[in-house]
C-alpha cells in the first residue's frame, strides 16, 4: 500500500512538472518549427538530456502533446519478438524558463497488446539478460507503461555557473491471457544531479547518476491439466532461464521471481555555441546490477539465485550549422556478466561461478544537408556487433552487421515535411555453436532462429511525413504525422538445421499521430 501510494505521488508530481513546463509555451511562435524540421527535433532531444544542454538551449519555452497509434506485423523478426504489436501512446514534453529556473518535463502513457509471443514471460522485454521466466507456448500480452522524466536547472551565477538535477520514473505492468499466465510489475527511479559551468561560448558539466528499482513476476495456471501434465503439454511448462540455453523447470507452482535493481553512473557533457557551428558532446558510463531471487524463500541463501552486472559506455558527438548541415557520431559498448548461485534441488548444486557473458558494440555515423529550396538529403551508416555465450550448455551466438542508408527530404514551407529513407542490413559475419547433446526446444526455436535472422540480408524502406496547420485553433498549431517502415527479406542464409521455424518474408510498421504544439 505504501509503495503504491508512493508511485501515485511520483506520477502526480511528474504531471505537474510537465504542465508547468508547457503552460506558457504558446508565446513562442518558433515552437511548432522545432517539431517539423529534422535537425531541430534532433537538437531538442539531445538538449534535454542534461543540465548543460538545457541551459545553453536558445529557445526559452516550447512544448508539444500528442496521441499516437502504432501497429507492427510480420514474421521477419527475432524469435522472442511478437508476431503482431499494437499500442496507443499519449505523450507530452516541453521546456519553460522562469527567471533563474529552466524546467524540462516529459510524460508518456502507453497501452500495448502483443500477439504470438513465445519463450518470453517478461514485463519489460530484455532478452540479453540471463534470468527470466519463459514458456514455448505462444500467447498474447497486455502491457501498460507510465514513463515520467524531468530536469530542473538553476543559474547560480549568470553566464557562469549552473546546478540542477534530472529524475526518471518508470512503472510498467504486463499480463498474459494464456497458460502459463505471468503477472509482472516493473518500477525504477533514477536521479541525475549535475553541475555545469560556462566560459565564453563553451558550457561543460559533470553529472552523477543513482537509481534503484524492482521487478516482481508471479506465474499462475487457470487450467490444472496444463499445470501438472507437462509430458502431454511440454510447451506449457514454465522454465527458469539462466543464460542463453541453461534452463531449469520452475521449482514449484508457487515460486515467484523478484529482481532488485541498483543503478550507478556518471557523465561528462560539453556544448559549444560557435558563430556558424554548434557542437554537443557527451561521454557516459552506467552500471546496472540486478539481483535475482524468490520472495517466498525462507533463507537468505535460497533467496539469491544470481547477480548480473551490465556496464554501458556511450559517446555522442554532434555538430550542426543551423538547419543546413548536421553531423552525428554515436558509439556504444556494453558488457554483461553474471554470477550464478542457483540451487534447484539437492541433485542440482549451485554453480558458484559465471555462466553467461554478453558483449555488444555499436557505431553510428549520420550526415544530413538541407538546401535553401527546402530539399534535403543525407546518409547513415551503422555497424553493430553482438556476442552472447552460455558456458554450461556450450551455446554461443555472435553476429556483426552493417546497415548503410540514404534519405531524401522535402520541406513545404513551415507546414509540411516528407522524408524517404532506404537501405540494406548486410550481415558481415554470423556464427552459432550448440552441442548436439545440449540441444533443446529453446535452442531450435530461439537460438537457431535468431541465427538465421541475423544471417539474412534485409532491405529497409521508411517514410516519415508531418503536416502542421496553424488555423484550426488560435495560437495553438495542430499537426498530423505518419510513419511507415517496411523490412523485406532479400536473401536468407543457408539452413544447417531443417526443423527451425521459418523466418517471414517481411515486417511492416505504421504509426499515425495527432499533435498540438504549445
Residue pairs with C-beta under 8 A, 6 or more apart in sequence:
3 187
7 171
7 187
10 148
10 169
10 189
11 146
11 148
11 169
11 171
14 105
14 107
14 148
14 149
14 150
14 169
15 107
15 148
17 103
17 105
17 148
17 150
18 92
18 93
18 94
18 105
18 106
18 107
18 148
18 150
19 105
20 96
20 103
20 105
21 63
21 93
21 94
21 95
21 96
21 103
21 104
21 105
21 150
22 63
22 64
22 65
22 92
22 93
22 94
22 96
22 105
22 518
23 96
24 61
24 96
25 31
25 61
25 62
25 63
25 94
25 95
25 96
25 518
26 63
26 475
26 476
26 518
27 61
28 59
28 60
28 61
28 62
30 59
30 62
31 59
31 61
31 62
31 63
31 64
31 477
31 517
31 518
32 414
32 468
32 470
32 477
32 479
32 517
33 40
33 414
34 40
34 41
34 44
34 59
34 62
35 41
35 64
35 466
35 468
35 479
35 515
35 517
36 411
36 414
36 415
36 417
36 466
36 468
36 479
37 323
37 370
37 411
37 417
38 326
38 368
38 370
38 376
38 409
38 417
38 419
39 320
39 322
39 323
39 326
39 368
39 370
40 323
42 318
42 326
42 328
43 278
43 280
43 320
44 57
44 62
46 53
46 280
46 316
46 318
47 53
47 54
47 56
47 57
47 280
48 54
48 93
48 95
48 104
48 106
48 151
49 282
50 151
50 166
50 194
50 196
50 205
50 207
50 267
50 269
50 282
51 151
51 153
51 162
51 163
51 164
51 165
51 166
51 194
51 195
51 196
51 205
51 207
51 269
52 162
52 194
52 196
52 203
52 204
52 205
52 207
52 269
52 270
52 271
53 269
53 271
53 280
54 95
54 102
54 104
54 151
54 153
54 164
55 102
55 153
55 155
55 162
55 164
55 196
55 198
55 203
56 198
56 203
56 271
56 273
57 95
57 102
59 95
60 95
60 96
60 97
60 102
61 94
61 95
61 96
61 97
62 94
62 95
62 517
62 518
63 92
63 93
63 94
63 95
63 96
63 517
63 518
64 92
64 93
64 94
64 515
64 516
64 517
64 518
65 90
65 91
65 92
65 93
65 515
65 516
65 518
66 90
66 91
66 92
66 481
66 513
66 514
66 515
66 516
67 88
67 89
67 90
67 513
67 514
67 515
68 88
68 89
68 91
68 481
68 511
68 512
68 513
68 514
69 86
69 87
69 88
69 89
69 511
69 512
69 513
70 85
70 86
70 87
70 88
70 89
70 509
70 510
70 511
71 84
71 85
71 86
71 509
71 510
71 511
72 84
72 85
72 86
72 507
72 508
72 509
72 510
73 83
73 84
73 85
73 507
73 508
74 83
74 487
74 504
74 506
74 507
74 508
75 83
75 502
75 503
75 504
75 505
75 506
75 507
76 453
76 458
76 487
76 488
76 489
76 503
76 504
76 505
76 506
76 507
77 83
77 453
77 503
77 504
77 507
78 127
78 449
78 450
78 453
79 118
79 119
79 445
79 446
79 449
79 450
79 453
79 501
80 117
80 118
80 119
80 120
80 125
80 127
80 446
81 117
81 125
82 114
82 115
82 116
82 117
82 141
83 115
83 116
83 117
83 138
84 114
84 115
84 116
85 112
85 113
85 114
85 115
86 112
86 113
86 114
87 110
87 111
87 112
87 113
88 110
88 111
88 112
89 108
89 109
89 110
90 108
90 109
90 110
91 106
91 107
91 108
91 109
92 105
92 106
92 107
93 104
93 105
93 106
93 107
94 104
94 105
94 518
95 102
95 103
95 104
96 102
96 103
97 103
100 154
100 155
101 152
101 153
101 154
101 155
102 152
102 153
103 150
103 151
103 152
103 153
104 150
104 151
104 152
105 148
105 149
105 150
105 151
106 147
106 148
106 149
106 150
107 147
107 148
108 145
108 146
108 147
108 148
109 144
109 145
109 146
109 147
110 143
110 144
110 145
110 147
111 142
111 143
111 144
111 145
112 141
112 142
112 143
112 144
112 145
113 140
113 141
113 142
113 143
114 140
114 141
114 143
115 140
116 138
116 139
116 140
117 138
117 139
117 140
117 141
118 135
118 136
118 137
118 138
118 139
118 445
119 134
119 135
119 136
119 442
119 445
119 446
120 127
120 132
120 134
121 132
121 133
121 134
121 135
121 176
121 180
121 182
121 184
121 217
121 219
121 238
122 132
122 133
122 174
122 182
122 184
122 217
123 143
123 172
123 173
123 174
123 182
123 184
123 185
123 186
123 215
123 217
124 172
124 174
124 186
124 215
128 336
128 358
128 360
128 388
129 290
129 308
129 310
129 336
130 241
130 242
130 243
130 244
130 306
130 308
130 336
130 338
130 340
130 355
130 356
131 240
131 241
131 242
131 257
131 259
131 290
131 292
131 305
131 306
131 308
131 338
132 217
132 241
132 257
133 180
133 182
133 217
133 219
133 238
133 239
133 240
133 241
133 250
133 257
134 238
134 239
134 241
134 247
134 442
135 180
135 235
135 236
135 237
135 238
135 239
136 234
136 235
136 236
136 237
136 441
136 442
136 445
137 178
137 179
137 180
137 235
137 236
138 178
139 176
139 177
139 178
140 176
140 177
140 178
141 174
141 175
141 176
141 177
142 174
142 175
142 176
142 177
143 172
143 173
143 174
143 175
144 172
144 173
145 170
145 171
145 172
146 169
146 170
146 171
146 172
147 169
147 170
148 168
148 169
148 170
149 166
149 167
149 168
149 169
150 166
150 167
151 164
151 165
151 166
151 167
151 192
152 164
152 165
153 162
153 163
153 164
153 196
154 162
154 163
154 164
155 161
155 162
156 162
156 163
159 198
160 197
160 198
161 195
161 196
161 197
161 198
162 195
162 196
162 197
162 198
162 205
163 193
163 194
163 195
163 196
164 193
164 194
164 196
165 191
165 192
165 193
165 194
166 190
166 191
166 192
166 194
166 207
167 189
167 190
167 191
167 192
168 188
168 189
168 190
168 192
168 211
169 188
169 189
169 190
170 186
170 187
170 188
170 189
170 213
171 185
171 186
171 187
172 184
172 185
172 186
172 187
173 183
173 184
173 185
173 186
174 182
174 183
174 184
174 186
175 181
175 182
175 183
175 184
176 182
179 221
179 222
179 223
179 226
179 227
179 236
180 219
180 220
180 221
180 226
180 236
180 238
181 219
181 220
181 221
181 222
182 217
182 218
182 219
183 217
183 218
183 219
183 220
184 215
184 216
184 217
185 214
185 215
185 216
186 213
186 214
186 215
187 213
187 214
187 215
188 211
188 212
188 213
188 261
188 263
189 211
189 212
189 213
190 209
190 210
190 211
190 263
191 209
191 210
191 211
192 207
192 208
192 209
193 207
193 208
194 205
194 206
194 207
194 208
194 269
195 205
195 206
196 203
196 204
196 205
196 206
196 269
197 203
197 204
197 205
201 272
201 273
201 274
202 270
202 271
202 272
203 270
203 271
203 272
203 273
204 268
204 269
204 270
204 271
205 268
205 269
205 270
206 266
206 267
206 268
206 269
207 266
207 267
207 268
207 269
208 265
208 266
209 263
209 264
209 265
209 266
209 267
209 286
210 263
210 264
210 265
211 261
211 262
211 263
212 260
212 261
212 262
212 263
213 261
213 263
214 258
214 259
214 260
214 261
215 257
215 258
215 259
215 261
216 256
216 257
216 258
216 259
216 295
217 256
217 257
217 258
217 259
218 256
219 238
219 250
219 255
219 256
221 227
221 236
221 253
225 232
225 233
226 233
226 236
227 236
227 253
230 236
230 237
230 249
234 441
235 441
237 249
237 250
238 249
238 250
239 247
239 248
239 249
239 250
239 442
240 247
240 248
240 249
240 250
240 251
240 257
240 342
240 344
241 247
241 442
242 248
242 305
242 306
242 338
242 340
242 342
242 355
242 356
243 338
243 340
243 355
243 356
243 390
243 391
243 392
243 393
243 395
244 356
244 388
244 389
244 390
244 395
244 396
244 397
244 447
245 390
245 392
245 393
245 394
245 395
245 434
245 438
245 440
245 442
245 443
245 447
246 355
246 356
246 390
246 392
246 393
246 395
247 440
247 442
248 342
248 344
248 348
251 344
251 345
254 296
255 294
255 296
256 294
256 295
256 296
257 292
257 293
257 294
258 292
258 293
258 294
258 295
259 290
259 291
259 292
260 290
260 291
260 293
261 288
261 289
261 290
262 288
262 289
263 286
263 287
263 288
263 289
264 286
264 287
265 284
265 285
265 286
265 287
266 284
266 285
267 282
267 283
267 284
267 285
268 282
268 283
268 284
269 281
269 282
270 279
270 280
270 281
270 282
271 278
271 279
271 280
271 281
272 278
272 279
276 321
276 322
277 319
277 320
277 321
278 319
278 320
278 321
279 317
279 318
279 319
280 316
280 317
280 318
280 319
281 316
281 317
281 318
282 314
282 315
282 316
283 314
283 315
283 316
284 312
284 313
284 314
284 315
285 311
285 312
285 313
285 314
286 311
286 312
286 314
287 309
287 310
287 311
287 312
288 309
288 310
288 312
289 307
289 308
289 309
289 310
290 307
290 308
290 309
290 310
291 304
291 306
291 307
292 304
292 305
292 306
292 307
292 308
293 302
293 303
293 304
293 305
294 302
294 303
294 305
295 303
297 303
302 343
304 341
305 340
305 341
305 342
306 338
306 339
306 340
306 341
306 342
307 338
307 339
308 336
308 337
308 338
308 339
308 356
309 336
309 337
309 338
310 334
310 335
310 336
310 358
311 334
311 335
311 336
312 332
312 333
312 334
313 332
313 333
313 334
314 330
314 331
314 332
315 329
315 330
315 331
315 332
316 328
316 329
316 330
316 331
317 328
317 329
318 326
318 327
318 328
318 329
319 325
319 326
319 327
319 328
320 326
320 327
323 370
324 369
324 370
324 371
325 367
325 368
325 369
326 366
326 367
326 368
326 369
326 378
327 366
327 367
328 364
328 365
328 366
328 367
329 363
329 364
329 365
329 366
330 362
330 363
330 364
330 366
331 362
331 363
331 364
332 360
332 361
332 362
332 363
333 360
333 361
333 362
334 358
334 359
334 360
334 361
335 358
335 359
336 356
336 357
336 358
336 359
337 354
337 356
337 357
337 358
338 354
338 355
338 356
338 357
339 353
339 354
340 350
340 351
340 352
340 353
340 354
340 355
340 356
341 350
341 351
341 352
342 348
342 350
342 351
343 349
343 350
351 392
354 391
355 390
355 391
355 392
356 388
356 389
356 390
356 391
357 387
357 388
357 389
357 391
358 387
358 388
359 385
359 386
359 387
359 388
360 384
360 385
360 386
360 387
361 384
361 385
362 382
362 383
362 384
362 385
363 382
363 383
364 380
364 381
364 382
364 383
365 380
365 381
365 382
366 378
366 379
366 380
366 381
367 378
367 379
367 380
368 376
368 377
368 378
368 407
369 376
369 377
369 378
370 376
370 409
370 411
374 410
374 411
374 412
374 413
375 408
375 409
375 410
375 411
376 408
376 409
376 410
376 411
377 406
377 407
377 408
377 409
378 406
378 407
378 409
379 404
379 405
379 406
379 407
380 403
380 404
380 405
380 406
380 407
380 423
381 402
381 403
381 404
381 405
382 402
382 403
382 405
383 400
383 401
383 402
383 403
384 400
384 401
384 403
385 398
385 399
385 400
386 397
386 398
386 399
386 400
386 454
387 396
387 397
387 398
388 396
388 397
388 398
389 395
389 396
390 396
393 434
393 435
393 438
394 433
394 434
394 435
394 438
395 433
395 434
395 438
395 443
395 447
396 431
396 432
396 433
397 431
397 432
397 447
397 450
397 451
398 429
398 430
398 431
398 432
399 427
399 429
399 430
399 431
399 451
399 454
399 455
400 427
400 428
400 429
400 430
401 425
401 426
401 427
401 428
401 454
402 425
402 426
402 428
403 423
403 424
403 425
403 426
403 460
404 423
404 424
404 426
405 421
405 422
405 423
405 460
406 421
406 422
406 423
407 419
407 420
407 421
407 422
407 462
408 419
408 420
409 417
409 418
409 419
409 420
410 416
410 417
410 418
410 419
411 417
412 418
414 468
415 467
415 468
415 469
415 470
416 465
416 466
416 467
416 468
417 464
417 465
417 466
417 467
418 463
418 464
418 465
419 462
419 463
419 464
419 465
420 461
420 462
420 463
421 460
421 461
421 462
421 463
421 464
422 459
422 460
422 461
422 462
423 459
423 460
424 457
424 458
424 459
424 460
424 490
425 457
425 458
425 460
426 457
427 454
427 455
427 456
427 457
427 493
430 451
430 454
430 455
430 493
432 447
432 448
432 451
434 443
434 447
434 448
444 497
444 499
444 500
445 500
445 501
448 496
448 497
448 500
449 500
449 501
449 503
451 493
452 492
452 493
452 495
452 500
452 503
453 503
455 492
455 493
456 489
456 490
456 491
456 492
456 493
456 503
457 489
457 490
457 491
458 487
458 488
458 489
458 490
459 487
459 488
459 489
459 490
460 485
460 486
460 487
460 488
461 485
461 486
461 488
462 483
462 484
462 485
462 486
463 482
463 483
463 484
463 485
464 481
464 482
464 483
465 481
465 482
465 483
466 479
466 480
466 481
466 482
467 479
467 480
467 481
468 477
468 478
468 479
468 517
469 477
469 478
469 479
470 477
472 478
473 516
476 516
476 517
476 518
477 516
477 517
478 514
478 515
478 516
478 517
479 514
479 515
479 516
479 517
480 512
480 513
480 514
480 515
481 511
481 512
481 513
481 514
481 515
482 510
482 511
482 512
482 513
483 509
483 510
483 511
483 513
484 508
484 509
484 510
484 511
485 508
485 509
485 510
486 506
486 507
486 508
486 509
487 506
487 507
487 508
488 505
488 506
489 503
489 504
489 505
489 506
492 503
